[in-house]
Amino acid sequence: MSKNTERKAIDKVFVLLGSAAALVLLVAGAMLWYGYSFATGMVTEQLSAQKIYFPEKGSEELASLDATDRAEMERFAGQQLTTGEQAKVYANNYIGAHLRHIADGKTYSEVSAEAQKDPTNQKLAGQKAALFQGETLRGMLLGSGYAFWTFGVIAKIASVAAIAGAVIMSILVLLGIGHLKRLK
C-alpha cells in the first residue's frame, strides 16, 4: 500500500468521524436550545400568571428596605416579575428582608418549635403563620423560578457551544474533503 493510499484512507476515516461529531454536536445543540426555551418559557409563563410587581422606585415599600436590599430591588422597580433573576431578587431582597423582621430574625422552624411549647400564644401563632407563608413563597420563587431559569440559561450556553463546535467540525470536515481531492 502506497503512502498516498494510506493517507487517503486515514483522511476518509477522519472525515467520517468529523461528520459524525458535527452531526452529534448539532443535534445536542438543538436539544439544549429546546431545553433553554422550555425552561425559561415555562418560568416566564408561571411567574407572569402570578401578577407580582416590584414596588415603584421611591415607594415606601422600597424606602423601608436596607440599602443593599433597596439597591437590588430598584434594578427592577415597577416591573412585573417574569424572569428567574427577578425571582431571585424578589425572594431574597424583598420577601427575605421582610421575613428577617418577623420574630427578630428567627426562622419558621424556630418559631414553630416555640409555638409548640406555648400553643396559646397568639403572637407566636401569627409569626409562625407569616413565616410559613413567606418562606414558602420565597422557596417557590427560588426553587421553581430562579433554579429552573438558571438551568435554562446553562442549557443556552451549552447549546451555543455545541452549535459552535458543530460549525468548527464542519469546517474541518470540508478542509479534509478538500485535502482528499488534492491527493492523487
C-alpha positions as CSV (number, residue, x, y, z in Angstrom):
1,M,0.0,0.0,0.0
2,S,1.5,3.3,-1.0
3,K,1.8,6.2,1.4
4,N,-0.8,8.2,-0.7
5,T,-3.3,5.4,-0.5
6,E,-2.7,5.1,3.3
7,R,-3.1,8.8,3.7
8,K,-6.3,8.8,1.8
9,A,-7.7,6.0,4.0
10,I,-6.8,7.9,7.1
11,D,-8.3,11.2,5.8
12,K,-11.5,9.3,4.9
13,V,-11.8,8.0,8.4
14,F,-11.2,11.4,9.9
15,V,-13.8,13.0,7.5
16,L,-16.4,10.4,8.6
17,L,-15.6,10.8,12.3
18,G,-15.7,14.6,11.9
19,S,-19.0,14.4,10.1
20,A,-20.5,12.2,12.8
21,A,-19.1,14.5,15.5
22,A,-20.6,17.6,13.7
23,L,-24.0,15.9,13.5
24,V,-24.0,14.8,17.1
25,L,-23.0,18.4,18.2
26,L,-25.7,19.9,16.0
27,V,-28.4,17.6,17.4
28,A,-27.1,18.2,21.0
29,G,-27.2,21.9,20.4
30,A,-30.7,21.8,19.1
31,M,-31.9,19.7,22.1
32,L,-30.1,22.0,24.5
33,W,-31.7,25.1,22.8
34,Y,-35.1,23.4,23.2
35,G,-34.4,22.9,26.9
36,Y,-33.4,26.5,27.3
37,S,-36.6,27.7,25.5
38,F,-38.8,25.3,27.5
39,A,-37.3,26.1,30.9
40,T,-37.2,29.9,30.6
41,G,-40.6,30.0,28.8
42,M,-42.3,27.9,31.5
43,V,-40.8,30.1,34.2
44,T,-41.9,33.3,32.5
45,E,-45.4,31.9,31.9
46,Q,-45.8,30.8,35.5
47,L,-44.4,33.9,37.0
48,S,-46.4,36.2,34.7
49,A,-49.6,34.4,35.8
50,Q,-48.8,35.4,39.4
51,K,-49.0,39.1,38.5
52,I,-46.3,40.1,41.0
53,Y,-44.8,43.5,40.5
54,F,-41.8,45.2,42.0
55,P,-42.6,48.3,44.0
56,E,-42.1,51.5,42.2
57,K,-38.9,53.5,42.6
58,G,-39.2,55.9,45.5
59,S,-42.1,54.0,47.1
60,E,-42.5,53.4,50.8
61,E,-42.0,49.7,50.3
62,L,-38.5,50.3,48.9
63,A,-37.7,53.0,51.3
64,S,-38.3,50.7,54.2
65,L,-35.6,48.3,53.0
66,D,-31.9,48.5,54.0
67,A,-29.6,50.0,51.4
68,T,-28.4,46.7,49.9
69,D,-31.9,45.2,49.5
70,R,-33.2,48.5,48.2
71,A,-30.4,48.8,45.6
72,E,-31.2,45.2,44.3
73,M,-34.9,45.8,44.2
74,E,-34.5,49.2,42.4
75,R,-32.9,47.4,39.4
76,F,-36.4,46.1,38.6
77,A,-38.6,48.8,40.2
78,G,-42.1,48.9,38.8
79,Q,-41.5,45.8,36.5
80,Q,-43.6,42.7,36.5
81,L,-41.7,39.7,37.9
82,T,-41.2,37.4,34.9
83,T,-37.6,36.1,35.0
84,G,-35.5,33.9,37.2
85,E,-33.1,36.7,38.0
86,Q,-36.1,38.8,39.1
87,A,-37.5,35.9,41.2
88,K,-34.1,35.6,43.0
89,V,-34.0,39.4,43.8
90,Y,-37.7,39.5,44.9
91,A,-37.3,36.4,47.0
92,N,-34.0,37.4,48.7
93,N,-34.2,41.1,48.8
94,Y,-37.9,41.7,49.4
95,I,-39.6,38.7,50.9
96,G,-36.4,37.7,52.7
97,A,-35.9,41.3,54.0
98,H,-39.4,41.3,55.5
99,L,-39.0,37.8,57.0
100,R,-35.9,39.0,58.8
101,H,-38.1,41.5,60.7
102,I,-40.6,38.9,61.9
103,A,-39.7,37.3,65.3
104,D,-36.3,39.0,65.5
105,G,-34.9,37.1,62.5
106,K,-35.9,33.7,63.7
107,T,-37.0,31.1,61.1
108,Y,-40.3,29.4,60.7
109,S,-38.7,26.2,62.2
110,E,-37.5,28.1,65.3
111,V,-40.8,30.0,65.9
112,S,-42.8,26.8,65.2
113,A,-40.8,25.0,68.0
114,E,-41.5,27.9,70.4
115,A,-45.2,27.9,69.4
116,Q,-45.5,24.1,70.2
117,K,-44.3,24.9,73.7
118,D,-46.8,27.7,74.2
119,P,-49.9,26.9,72.0
120,T,-52.0,29.7,73.5
121,N,-49.5,32.4,72.5
122,Q,-51.3,34.3,69.7
123,K,-48.3,36.4,68.8
124,L,-46.2,33.3,68.2
125,A,-49.1,31.7,66.2
126,G,-49.2,34.8,64.0
127,Q,-45.5,34.9,63.5
128,K,-45.5,31.2,62.7
129,A,-48.2,31.7,60.0
130,A,-46.5,34.7,58.5
131,L,-43.1,33.0,58.4
132,F,-44.6,29.8,56.9
133,Q,-46.3,31.8,54.1
134,G,-43.3,34.0,53.4
135,E,-40.7,31.2,53.5
136,T,-43.0,29.0,51.3
137,L,-43.4,31.8,48.6
138,R,-39.7,32.6,48.9
139,G,-38.8,28.9,48.4
140,M,-41.1,28.6,45.4
141,L,-39.6,31.6,43.7
142,L,-36.1,30.4,44.3
143,G,-36.7,26.7,43.5
144,S,-39.2,26.9,40.7
145,G,-38.3,30.3,39.3
146,Y,-34.7,31.1,39.8
147,A,-33.4,27.5,39.7
148,F,-35.2,26.4,36.6
149,W,-34.3,29.7,34.9
150,T,-30.7,29.1,35.7
151,F,-30.9,25.5,34.2
152,G,-32.3,27.1,31.1
153,V,-29.5,29.7,30.9
154,I,-26.9,26.9,31.3
155,A,-28.6,24.9,28.5
156,K,-28.5,28.0,26.3
157,I,-24.7,28.4,26.9
158,A,-24.2,24.7,26.2
159,S,-26.3,24.9,23.1
160,V,-24.3,27.8,21.7
161,A,-21.1,25.9,22.5
162,A,-22.3,22.7,20.8
163,I,-23.5,24.5,17.7
164,A,-20.2,26.4,17.5
165,G,-18.4,23.1,17.8
166,A,-20.6,21.7,15.0
167,V,-19.7,24.6,12.8
168,I,-15.9,24.3,13.5
169,M,-16.1,20.5,13.0
170,S,-18.0,21.0,9.7
171,I,-15.2,23.4,8.5
172,L,-12.6,20.9,9.4
173,V,-14.6,18.2,7.5
174,L,-14.7,20.4,4.5
175,L,-11.0,21.1,4.7
176,G,-10.5,17.3,5.0
177,I,-12.6,16.7,1.9
178,G,-10.6,19.3,0.0
179,H,-7.4,17.6,1.1
180,L,-8.7,14.3,-0.1
181,K,-9.4,15.7,-3.5
182,R,-5.9,17.1,-3.8
183,L,-4.4,13.6,-3.1
184,K,-3.9,11.6,-6.3
